[in-house]
Amino acid sequence: MFPIIVLAIILAPMFSEAPWPDIQWGITKPDFVTMFTEYTVFGVGLPPMTMYLTAIPTVLAAYIVLFGDVLQSKSILEEADEARQDEKN
């Protein structure tokens, strides 16, 4: 994947799809105060309870799909254990 990204970095500016990268060397100083106050739960706060309530149908659907996949995987492995007596767990 990395060679394709490097190729895109080179080809995109040649075809005027993107500007050439501006590489700057040095050590950066992250703004920890802004990151803490604008990107964490402690600075922004928790979402409203309605957001959690509206997510319940999606959570239940994901649980049903995952539960079915787990049951199917378990039964496939049990069938494989019957067919292959030479392999033990």
C-alpha positions in Angstrom: 0.0 0.0 0.0 2.9 2.4 0.8 4.3 2.4 -2.8 0.9 3.4 -4.2 0.7 6.3 -1.7 4.2 7.4 -2.7 3.2 7.1 -6.4 0.1 9.2 -5.7 2.2 11.9 -4.0 4.3 12.1 -7.1 1.7 11.8 -9.8 -1.0 14.0 -8.3 1.0 17.2 -8.6 2.2 16.3 -12.0 -1.4 16.2 -13.3 -2.5 19.2 -11.2 -4.8 17.2 -9.0 -3.0 18.3 -5.8 -0.2 20.7 -4.8 3.3 19.5 -4.2 3.8 18.6 -0.5 5.4 21.3 1.7 7.8 19.3 3.8 9.1 21.1 6.9 11.7 19.5 9.1 11.9 20.1 12.9 10.2 19.3 16.1 6.7 20.4 16.6 5.1 21.7 19.8 1.5 20.3 20.1 -1.1 22.5 21.6 -2.2 20.2 24.4 -4.6 22.8 25.9 -6.6 23.0 22.7 -6.6 19.3 22.2 -7.8 18.7 25.8 -10.5 21.4 25.7 -11.9 20.7 22.2 -11.4 17.0 21.5 -11.9 15.1 24.8 -14.9 14.3 26.9 -13.4 16.5 29.7 -13.5 19.6 27.5 -16.5 19.0 25.3 -18.7 17.0 27.6 -20.8 14.0 27.1 -23.4 13.9 24.3 -27.1 14.2 25.2 -29.0 11.2 26.4 -31.1 11.2 23.2 -28.1 10.3 21.2 -27.6 7.2 23.2 -31.3 6.4 22.9 -31.4 6.8 19.2 -28.4 4.4 18.9 -30.2 1.5 20.6 -31.7 0.0 17.4 -28.3 0.0 15.7 -26.7 -1.6 18.8 -29.4 -4.3 18.8 -29.0 -5.0 15.1 -25.2 -5.3 15.4 -25.7 -7.6 18.4 -28.1 -9.9 16.5 -25.8 -10.1 13.5 -22.7 -10.8 15.7 -24.6 -13.4 17.7 -25.6 -15.2 14.5 -22.1 -15.1 13.2 -20.7 -16.5 16.4 -23.3 -19.4 16.4 -22.6 -20.1 12.8 -18.8 -20.1 13.3 -19.2 -22.4 16.3 -21.3 -24.9 14.4 -18.9 -24.9 11.4 -16.0 -25.6 13.7 -17.9 -28.4 15.4 -18.6 -30.0 12.0 -15.0 -29.6 11.1 -14.0 -31.4 14.4 -16.2 -34.3 13.4 -14.7 -34.5 9.9 -11.1 -34.2 11.1 -10.5 -36.5 14.0 -6.7 -36.1 13.7 -6.8 -32.5 14.9 -7.4 -31.9 18.6 -7.7 -28.5 20.3 
